[in-house]
Amino acid sequence: MYNDAIKVANKIISDNDLMDIFQRMNEELIENQAICRQETLQNERYEREYQHWTTKDFDGTFKCIFNFYDDTTVSVDNYNNFIMLFNNRIQEIKDLSIRYAYNYTIQQGKESKYIHQSIGMYIYEHRMDINFDLSSEDQKMNDIYQLIKEKVLKAPERYDRIIKKKSSILNKIGFAFGTIPSLILCTLLFLIPAIRNVYSMTYVAFPILVCLLGWIIGAAFMGGKLGSLYENITPNKKYAGYDSSKGKSIYKDDVDDYLSKSEIIIGKNINNIKNRKEITELEEKYSKYIPIELIAILILSVVVVVLGKIF
């Protein structure tokens, strides 16, 4: 026997990844049950010393305990019931534990060896621990073992660009969103003599006002949406000292804690991948506007100064 353990950290494990693992477990269980039945038919007409078994008396186990957010606990030992609960109530799952095991005998003539192999999966919203108890003498669980390792190794990092560049992304989207209405408003302000006079005195008055108003509009109209998208995927804050000059405590992202955990797409994390994708799409969309907006600001800055001096 040999043991192995995987503690998943700084990874995003999707519900599809979990489904692939569970489905493979069920397929392997059914396959081994079929092999056992076939070998039973083949060996029943032979005396023991002439029998050959790879999966004698196979007993396969797939058991799961669900803990839901309504404080209910459900235990299932049937894959069909399990997958129905997982699919229908995935957003309600607080955590689940899975016990997957094989018990069987390998027999060649009079010589036989009892084999036990098992996988334990303990799945939480921010953690997934997997324990393997495998046989070095038989590889019936090797495919599942390799699949789980592959899913974990290839899973995207949790602490990705969306998190690292959060401030930049928020400012970029907010500025791009707010600049167009800001340009319109600041241009209309040219009609007010006092404002027109300010514009004509310096080239920087118009662009500064556009950028400031654009940032305010962007924060007002996009801040709430972006805040809700980021709410469940950002690091928790930790105390980082006291700023005596400002008279308040300082808090910063607890990156170490964030890196030690993962995002398993169950329960409250069910929309995390979709939210990350939406943030990326918003950034890509509004990033295209910024060069055009900057050119418009430059041109209009010159125009309002020239017209301001004329009028």
N, C-alpha and C positions, 0 to 999 in steps of 0.2 A: 504494500500500500504506500501511497505517497499523498501528501496534502499540499494544497496551494490555497492562497487567499488573494482576493482582489478588493481593494478599497478604492472606490471611484472618487477622484478629486479633480476639481476644475474642469469638469466635462458637462456637456449637455446630452443626456440620454433621452432620445425621443420615445414617444409611445409606440412608434413604428419599430424602433429597435427592440423594445421589449416584446412586441408582438412576434417579431421574427424569432426571437429566442424561445418564447413559449410554444410557438407553432412547431419549431424543430424538436423540442422536447416531446410533444405529443406524437409527432411522426415517428420518432425513434422508439417511443414506447410501443406504438402499434406494430412497428416493424419487428421488434424483438418478441412480442407476443405471437406474431405470425410464425416466426422462426421456431419458437418453442412448440407450437402446434404441429408444424411440419416435421420437426425432429421426433415428436412423440409418435406420429404415424409411421415414420421410417424405422424407429427403434423397437416398436412394440412386438415385432415378430422375431427379434433376436434375443438370445440370452445376454445377461449383463456383460460378460467378458467380450462380447462382439459388438457392443453398443458404442456409438460415438455421439457425444452431445457437446454443443457449444453454448446452449442456453437451456439447460434442464431445469424444470420447476421454476420457470421465470416468474418473478413477482415484481411488478413495476408499480411505483408509487408517484402520484402527482397530487400533492396536497397544498392548499393555500389557506391562509388566514388573513382576511381583510379587516382593517380597522377604518371605519368611516367617520366623517366629521359630525354625523348625528349621534355619535357615541355608541353606535352599534358595531358588533363584531360578528362576522360571518365566516364559517369554516366550510370549505368544499374539498371533496376528494375526487371530483369528476371534472375532466377537462372542459367538457361542453358547458357545465354550469359555471365553471371558472371564467371562461372566455365571455360568456354572456354578462356576468357581473362586471368584469373588467371593462368591456366595451360600453355598457349602458350606464355605469356609475363611476367612470374614471375620474370625473371632476369632483367626486365626493370622497375619493380615497385619501385617507391620511397616511397610511402605510400598509404594506402587505409583506408577508413572509411566505416563501415557497420551499417546500421540501420535495425534492425529486430524487428517487432512489431506485436502484436495481438490486435484486437478490436472485441469484441463480447458481447453478453448478456446471462446471466444465468437467466432462467425463470422457475418458478414453479407456474402454475396457473396464477393468476393475479399479483403475486409478481415477480418482475424482478430486476436485478442488472447489470449495465453496467460495463464491465471489460476492462481495458487497461493494457497491459504489454509490456515491450520493453527491448531490449539489444542494447547498442551502443558499437561497437568495433573500436578503433582507433589504427591502426597498422603501425608502422614505423620500420626501420631496427634495431634500438637500443632501441625501447620502444614499449610497448603495454599496452594501458589503456582500461579497460572494465567497463562500467557502466550498472547496472541493475536497472530497475524500475519494480518491481514484485508485484503481488497481494497476499495478505495474505489470500484471500478468495477462490483462485483457484490456482492449481499447474500445469497448462498446460506448463509452461516454466521451471519447476523445473528440469526435466531431462537434458535440455541443460545447465542450470545454474550449475548443479553438474558436468557435463562433462567438462565444461570450467575450473572449479576449480580443477578437477582431473588432467587435462592436465597441468595446471600451476604448481601445487604442485609436480607432478611426473617428471616434465621436469628436465633434467640434469643441474647442475650448470655451469655457464659460467666460473667462476674463478676456474678452475679445475686443476688437476695435470699437464696437458699439458702446462698451463700458469705458474703455481707456480714453476715448475722445468724446465723452458725453458733453462736456462744456462747449467744445468746438462745434459739435453737431447741433446742439440747441441754439447756439448763437447764429450759426449758418442758416438754419431753417427759419428762425425767427426774423432775421434780417431780410432774407429773400422774400418772405411772406409779407412783411410790413412795408417794404420799400416802395412797391407800386402804389398803394393808397397814399403813402407819405409823399411821394413825388407829385401826385395829383393835388393833394391838399396844399403843399408848400408852393406849388405853381399858382394855384388860385389865390393864395395869400398875396401874390404880387399885385393884385388889384387894390389892396389896401395901401394908401400912400405912405404911411409910417413904415410898413414892412418893406415896401418897394425901396424906400430910402436906405434902409439897413442893407438890403441886398446890393445896392449900387455902391456901397462904401467899401465892400471887401468881397473877394472871391470865395472866402471860406464860410460865410454866413449861411448861404443856401445849402451847400452839401452837409454842413454840420447839423442844420435843422432837419434836413431830410433823414440823415442817419439816426439822429436822436429820436425823432418821431417814428421812424420805421421800426426801431428797436422796441419802442413802447407798444406800438400796434402789434408787432409780432409776439411779444411776451403776453399781451392781453388775449389775443385770439388763438395762439398756438401753444401757449404755456400749459394750459390745462390738459390739452390732448396729449402733448409729449410727456407731461408729468404722469399721466395715467398709463402710458405705454412703458415708461421706465420704472414705474412703481415697484413691480415685483421682481425686477432683474438687477437692481443696483445693490452695491455693498451696503451693509449697515454702517452707521456712524459710530465712531469711538472717541472718547474724550482725549484731546490732544493738548491740554494746558489752558491757561487763563491769560487773556490779553488785557493787561492792566490799563493800557492806553484807551481801549474801547470799553473797558469795564464789563467784559462778558467772556464766557467760556468758549473755547475753540473745539470744534469737532471736525474730524476728517474721515474719509472712507477707510473702513477696516479691511484693507486689501488682503492681509494675511489670512484672516478668517474667511474671506470670500474665496481665496484660492484653495483652501482646505476642504471646501464643500463643492457640491455639484448641483445641477438642475435636472431632476428627474421629472419628466413631463407627465405628472399625475396631479390630482388634487388642485391646489391653488396655482400650480405652475402650468395648468393645461393650455393657457394662451401665450406662454412665454416665447415660443418659437415664432408664432404668428406676429407677436408684438415686435420682436427683433426684426423680422422681415419688413414690417410696416415702417419702422424707423429708417431702415436702409432705403426703402423706396421713397420716403419723404425727402431724405437727404439727397438722393440722386435727382429727384424731380426739381427741388428748389435750387440745387447747385447750378443747374443749367441757366437759371434766371439771373444769377449774380453778375456775370460779365456784361450782360445786356443792360442791367440796372446801373452798373457803375459807369458805363458809357453814357447812358441817359442822364445820370447825375452830372457828369462832366460837361456835357453839351448844354444842359439847362442852366448850369452854374454860370457859364459864359453868357448865355442868352439873357438871363435876368439882370446881370450886371450891366451889359450893354444897353438893354432897354431901360433899365433904371436910370442910367445917365442921360438917355435921350428924353425920357419923360420926367 
